[in-house]
Amino acid sequence: MTGPESCKALPMLIVTGTLGARADTFEELRALSLEHVSRSRAEPGCLEHGVAVDADDGLRLVFFERWSDRATLDAHFRVPASRAFAAKAAALVVHPPTLNVYAASEVSLR
């Protein structure tokens, strides 16, 4: 199906982010990130939450998240453990983290 009918899915929010570790902080930052991902996946409205090591930069962690709506994402940012993760991560990175949020709808290619 093509045209407007193929775009009727409800909007969601996509969040991307990066953390650039120092060589001496990578393992600690990776462990903190994995804990954050695991906890976040259990939150209401979280459709997907993951972190991976950048294939081109072994000290860079890349986050990809999908949230059902703005209210659930805002609630995620207010969770004390999310705030604690951000504060701990900020102390372990080589430069300020990046964070981008996009509104999107899934589009069928069939």
N, C-alpha and C positions, 0 to 999 in steps of 0.2 A: 504494500500500500504506500502511496506517495501522497504528497500534499498535506494540508492542515490536519487531516484525519490521523496521520501517523504521529502527530505531536501532541496528543491529548493527555499524555501522562501527567500526573501531578508534579509540580516543581519540587526539587530537593536542593539542598545546599551541598556543594563540594568544597572541601577544605584541603589545601595543599600546604605543606610547610617543609622547611629544611633546618637542620642543625649541623653545623660544621664543628666537629670535635677537634681537640688537640690530640696528638699521638698519646699523650699520657692520660687523657680523660676519656678516650673512645669507649673502652669497655664499661666504665661506669655510666656513661651517657647512654650506651646501647641498652644496658640493663634497666635503667630508669625508663627509657622509652618503651621497652617491652612491657614493663609493669603498667605504664600509662595506657598503652594500647589495650591490654587485657582488661583493665578496669573500665575503660571507656566503652568497650564493646557491650558491656552489660547495661549501659545507661539507656533509658527510654529514648527512642528516636534515632539511635545510632544504627545505621544501615550497613556501614562498613567502616573499619578503622584499622589501618596497618602502617607499618614502618619497615623500610628496607634500606640496605646499604647501597649507595650509588655505585653502579658498576664502573664508572669512570673516576670516582674519587672515594677511596675506601674509608675516608674519615668523615664522609657526609652521609647523614641519615635523612631519608626522604619520607614524609608522611603523606598518606592519601586517606581521606575520610569522606563518607557520605552521610548526611543527616536529613531526617524527614522534613524538618522545617526550622525556621529561625528560632522559635521558642525553645526547641530542644537543644539547639546549638548554644543559645544564650545560657540555658541551664547548665550545660556541660562546662562552659567557661566559668560559671559560679561555683562549681564543685570545689571544695577546699583542696582535695587531692590534685585536681587539675592545676590550681594556682600554685600548689607546692611543687608540682612537677616543673612548671614554667620557671619558677624561681631557682630551683636546683639546676635545671638545664642551662639557664642563663649564665651560671657561674662556671660551666664546663666547656663553653663554646669558644671558638677562636674569633668569631664575629657575630653580630646580632642575628638571631634567628629570623627566618622569613615565614610569613603566614599570609595566605591568600584565600578568600572566600568567593565562591561563584554560585549564582543561582542557575539551575539547569533542569532540564526535563529529559528523560530517556526517550530516544527516538528509535522506533523499530526500523530495521533495514529490510524487512520482508514486505 
